Amino acid sequence: MESAAAAIICEADRRGLLGKKLIVVGTNAIAAYHIEAAGLIREMPQETQDCDLAWTGTQVEEGSQPIWDMLKAVDATFTINTERSFQARNAKAYEVEILAAPSRIGSIFRTDRPMPIPLPEQEWLLNGLFVDHVVVCRDGQPARIPIAMVSLPGPTA
């Protein structure tokens, strides 16, 4: 995992957001899926120049901005992409995207930023078993990566 993603994920963990209100999705979750699968998932990109997180929280915290406060603690240059309100970018153009299942959008206070984009395909994550693994990032820093494990329906007899 790239160092910028690791810094964001580790700060979310320090603040008690990771695994409770946010899980890692996208390419930064691949290392944890490799561990869970006890092998490599071939033909998968190992990392990208962004960090994707899914909002899984269920409690509304009035007046709270946990995501924005966390991002600003990592890098004060983060701003909201005015064309994509679910995305923040820093001065180095590193992007953080916040996604959510439509059923969870109401559990984030409307002033937090970036505001998650509701994606129906995120609903399946909520039915999964949440597990986490510690991975070693490119800079040697450990990061806890919570992911959703979802069983896909098998062939019918």
N, C-alpha and C positions, 0 to 999 in steps of 0.2 A: 504494500500500500504506500502511496505517495505521502510525503511528509505533511503537506497542507491538509489532506483529508484526515490524517492521524491526529493533527492538532485539534481539529474540529470535533472529531469523535471523542478524543480524550477529555476535552473540556466539557462536552455534553455529559460524559460519564462522571466527571468530578462534581457537576452540578445536580446529579441525580436524575437527569433527563433520559439517559440512555437505558433502553430496556423497559422503562416505565411509560415514557411519553414518545420516545423516538426509537426507531430501529434503523439499521443500515440496510439500504437496498442498492441495487445497481452493481456496478463493477467492483466497488469497494467491499461488497459482501462476498465476493467470489472466494477469497481465501478461507473464510469460515465455512462455506459450502464444500470446499475441497476437504477440509478437516472432517466435516460431518460425513462426507462420502467415503472417507478413508482412501482418497486417491485424487487424481486430477481430472478436472472436467476439461477435456480438450476443445480446441477451437473457440475458446472464450477470451475476450480481451482481458488483460491482467489489471489494467488501470486506465483511467481517463483523467482529463483535467477538470474534473468536477466531483462534487460529493452529493450524493442523493440520500435523503433521509425521509422516512415515512412517519407521519404523526399517528400514534396509536393511543394517545391519551384519551381518557374518558371524563375527566373532571374539568369544568370551566374554572379558571382562576381569574376572577374579575380584576381588571387593572394590571394584569401581569403580562410581561413580554419575555418569557423564558428563552425562546429561540433567539430573538434579537439580542438580548443581553449576553447570551452565550457567544454568538458570532462576533459581537463587538469586543468581547474579552479576548478573543483569539486574534482579531485584527481590526483595529479601529477604522480602517479604510473601507470596510464593507458598506455598500449602499444597495438599495433595492433597484433592480432592473425595472424601469418604468414601463417597458414593453411586456415584461413577464413578471407579474407581481409575486409569483411563487419562487422567484430566484433572486439571490443576492450575489453581488460580485465585489471583489476587492480591487485594490489599485493594480494588482498583477493580473487582473482578469480571471482570477480563479472563481468558479461558480459553485454555489450551494443551492440545490433545489429541494423544496419541501413539498412532498406529495401526501395525499391522505385519501382514505376511503370516504365516499360521500357520507357514510353514517357517522364519521368522526369529526367532520368539519365543524359541527356545532359545539365541540368540546374544547376548541381553542379560542381564546379571547380575541375578539375582532381587531384589536389594536396591535397584536403581535405581528412581527414581520420576519421573514417574508410570509405572506398568507398562503397556506397550502392550497394547491390546486386539487380539486376533487376528481379522482379518477376511479370510475367504477371497477376497473380491474384490480384496484388495491384492496377491495373487499375480501378477496380470497386469502390475503395475508392474515386477516383477523381470525380466521378459522384454523390457522396452523398452530403448531407447537412452537413456542418461542424458546430458542436455545441460544447460548452465546459461547464464543470461543475467543481466546486471546491469540492474536497474531503478532508477528514481529514486522514492523514497518521497514521501509528501505533505509531509514536513518537509525535503525536499531531500537527504536522506541516500541514498547508493547502497547497494543490497543485491544480493548474488549469490543468484540463485534457481535451484537445481538441480531439474530436473523429469525425469520419465520420458516419453519419446515412444514411443507404442505404435502400431504399424500395425494397423488394423482390417481384417479380411478384406473384400475387395471382392466385387462381384457375380461369380458364376460364369457362364461362357458356356454 
